[in-house]
Each structure stands twice: as C-alpha cells, then as structure tokens.
C-alpha cells in the first residue's frame, strides 16, 4: 500500500499496571506487532523495515505478535520470516495466529512451521513462561477457528497469579471477562482504518451515518460496503487501551492497510512497560 494511503509508522508507548506484579518484573518492556498482511499489496518493505527497527530500538524483554501475518495465500510467510528473524528480544518472540493465517486448510501448519524455523514460538491454546512462573503468557486459538476454547487453558492458572493473554480478535475480551486477564493484547481491527479525531473510528458510527446518506450515494462510499459487524462486534474496542469488566485490553492498529487506506489511524508498533 502506498504511503499516501497509510501514513507514517507510529510508535505508541504506554505503561500498564499489573496487580501483584513480581518486583523482579517491574519495568518489563514488551513490544507488540500485529496484522502484517504481508502479501505484496498491503504492507510496504519500508514500513516493515521501520517497524523492525523501532522494535529493536525499544530493547524489549519480550516481543509478541498477534496475528494475520498473511492475507489469504500463506506462501508469503516464508519471505516475511526472513525479515522478522532480525527482531531482537531478551526473552524471545511469541505469536498467536489470526483468522487470515488459517484461511486454507494448510495455512496454519505452514505459518507455524515458518515461525518455528526462526525461533518464534506459536501458541495455540497454550501457556508459556518466557518471563518466569510469576507471569504466564497465554496464547489462544483464533476466535473464528473451531478450536477456540479458552476454558481448559485459563483453568490451569492459579487465579492469584497475574497473566498476559494473546488473542487476535478483541471480541474475545467479552468471553475472557469470566477469568482474570491482567492484560489482553489483540489486533484484527486495523484500528478502524478511518478515524475522526475526537469522535473515533468511523466504522463505529457507520450505521447511523449510512442511514443519513441518500440511497444513491451509499454505493459510492466503499468504506461502508459490506457488514462491518462480521469483522468484530465491539467496534468501540477498535484500538487502544480499554477496561473490560475487571480486565485490561489493548488493541494494536496493525501494520497492514486495506482499501481505502488509513486516515488519522497510522500503522503501529506498541511499546508496553509493565509496572
């Protein structure tokens, strides 16, 4: 996607409070990358290069990847990993898959194998401990897969211990509200792509706005074509930090860009400091 339709890369920094965080983990730095859609159309090599450079410059303790590395055909994953192998992290790189990564029957295995080849651990309804036993990292199957079933995974964890959950689709925050989730990291929405400053993503208000347009004009507004509720239900969580019941959710705007482009919604690298 041409830079005129994407804007420049934004490095968003935030500090997240984790109740009961072990003193040894105070100041732990995570970097989140999401929604690459590396297919030759939606992510430029320059944007990817800038995102990798910004990630390494942050000197993260842990890098997490939250899905949609390809769009449909999984073949480009083999070129993408050649670039992602330059990412540097003290405690490694962990990933979950998005709906596009399981598009074909063979996609999941191909994407997972490519990541494994460069040392990235893909979590599919699994728990890992890259930061130690005091802060488990949970990676869930994609929400739209037949294997999305967080209960057996979440029930393995002691409720007294904080945890971070990687789940591509932020709609899962509603389901995960029944368990302790100190920080859920998601993507999927691309931030809504078109954002009105002070109001938020246009897609959140699109039904009301669409009704106000004459019928003859609606077909000329491509952003409104299709049913956006099929992407996510809770568009109010399209980007940024949210409180969902007692849990915390952060939604990354992603790196890849679909038509008609981005407006006031730049591609994002997220640097998160835990306190």
N, C-alpha and C positions, 0 to 999 in steps of 0.2 A: 504494500500500500504506500502510495506517495506521501512524503512528509507533510504536504499541504493538507492531507485528509487525516493525519494522525496527530500532528503537533509534536513537540519535543518530549523526550523522556522526563518524567518526574520521579525524583527520589523522595518518597514520603517517609517521614520519621515519626514514630510515636513511642511513648512509654506506657507499658501495660502493667497494672498492679495485679499480682498473683497472691492470693491469700495463702499463707503458710509456705511461701517460697523458701527453700533452704538457703541459709546465709551464703553457702558456697556458690549458689547460683545467682546471687544478687548482681545485677548488671549484665546478665547473659544477653547476647545480641543475636537475634535471628534475622535472616533475610528471606522474604517470600517473593517468589516469582510465579506467574500464573498465565494461562491462556496464551501460549505462544502462537498457535495455529500456523506452524511452520510448514508452508506449502508452496512457497514461491510467489504468493499473492498478498498475503495478509500481514507479513512481518518482513521488514527490510533487513538486510545483513547489517546495515549501520545501526539500526535500532537494537538488534540483538547484541552487537558488539558493545554498544554503550551500556546495555543492561548488565552484561557480564563484567565490564569494567567497574560499574557503580557497585555491583555486588562485592567484588573483591576489595574495592576501596574501603568498604564498610568493615572489613576484617571480621566477618561473622563467626560466631561459635557454631552456628548451625544454619544450613540452607534448607528451605522447604519449598517444594514445587507442588502446586495444587491443581494440576490437570490441564487437559486439552493442549497437548504438545503438537498434535497434527490436526487436520480437519476431517478428512474422510479416509483417503488412502494413507495407510501407516508408513509407506515406504520412506518419506522424508525424515522419519525419526533417525535413520542411520546417518544422515548428514547433520542433523541437529545435535546429536550426542558428540560429534567430533568437535563442535563448538563448546558445548556445555562441559566437556571434560576439563576446560580451563578454569572452571569455577573452583574457588579455594575456600575451605571451611575447616575449622579446628576439629569439629566432631562429625563431619561428614555431610552428606546430602541425602535427604529422604523425600519421597514423592508419593502422591496418590494419582489415580487416573481419573480423567473426566469422561463425559459421555462420548466425545469425539474419538477418544482413544480406544473405545470398544465398539466402534461403528460397524466393522465387519467381524465375522466370526474369528478371524485370525489376528485381529488388531491388538487385542490385549496381550497376547503372548509375544507378538513382535515388538511392541513398545516396551514391555517389561524386560525382554531379553536384551534389547539395545541399551537400556539404562543399566542393567546389571553388568554389562560388559565394561562400562566406565566407572563402576563402583557406586552407582546410585541405587539405594535400596527402595524398591517399590513396596508400599504397604497396602494390602488388600484385606481389610478386616483383621488387622494385625496390630500388635503393640511392640514398640521398640523403646530402647533406653539409651539413646545417644548421649544424653545429659546426665545419666545416672538414674538410680532407682527412685530418687526423690521427685522426678518429673517425667513420667511416662509420656511417650508420643504415640498417639493412636492414629492410624490411617484407615479410613473406611472405604469400602467399595462404593462405586458411583451410585448416586441416588436412583438413577434410571436403570440400573442393572438388576438382574434377578437376584443378585447376591447381597444387595443392601440389607443388612440385618445387624444393627448396632448392639442389640441387647446382649448377645453372648459375649461380645467383646467388652462392653462397658462394665458388665457384671464381674469381670475378672479383676477389676481395680478396687482397691481399698478407698471408700468414699472420703477418708481423711487425707488422702494424698492428692495434691494438685496434678492436673494433666492438661496437655495440649492435644487438640483433635484436628486432623486434616480431613476436610470433606469438601469436595469440589463444589457442590451445589449448596448455596446458603439456605435454601428452603429446609435443609435437614436440621437447622437450628431449632425449629419448632418441635421436631421429634426428640432431639437430644436434650431438650429442656427438662426431661424427667431424670436426667443424670447430672452429676457435677461435670461441667466443662469450663475450666478456668479461661481458656482461650480457644475458640474455633477459628481456623483460618480457611477461607473459601475464595472462590473466584467465580467463573461461569458467566457472570452478567456483563462483563466488559464495562462495568460502571454505568451502563445505560447508554453509552456512546454519545448521546447529545444531552447536555445538561444546561439548564438555565440558572445562572448564578442567583443565589438567594431563594430559589424555588426547588431545584433538584432535577433529577433525570426526567426528561420529557415523557419517557415511556410510563412513568408512574402516574402521569396525569392524562395519558393519551386517550382514554375512552371518553372522558369529558370533553377534551379538546376536539376529538374527531366528530362528536355529535354537533359541535358548533360550526363545523365546516359544511358548505353546500355539498351535496352528494357528488356533483360533477367534479369537485375539486379533490375529493378524498383519494381518488386513484392516482393523483399526481404527487402524492406525498408518500414516497416509498418507505419511509421510516415507520409508517403506520400500517403497512401491509402485513397481513398475517395476524395471528393471535399471539400477542406477546405473553399471554398467561401460560403458553406452552413452554416458555423459557424458564421462568420462575413465577411463583405465585406472589411472593413477598418482594415486590419491586422497591419497597421502602428500604430494603437492605441491599440495594444495588451496589453500594460502595461504602467504604469507610468503616468506622467503629460503631457498634451497636450493642445495647444491653438487651438480651432476650431472656426474659424471666430472671433467674439468678445467674445466668451465664453471660460470657462476653464473646462477641463475634466480630471478626474483621474480614471485610471483603475487598480483595485486591482487584483493581480495574483491568489487569491483564496487559499483555504486550501486543497481541494481535489486534487487527482492526478490520471490521466488516464494512460494507457499504451502508450508509452513505458517508461514513467516516466518523471522526470524533470532533466534538465541539465542547470546549471547556471540560474535557474529560481525557486528559493525557494518559498515555501508557505509563505503567507504574512499576517501580521497584520499591518494595516496602522494607524498611529497616525498623525492627521492633526490639526495644530494650525492656527486659523483664525486671521488675523491682518488687 
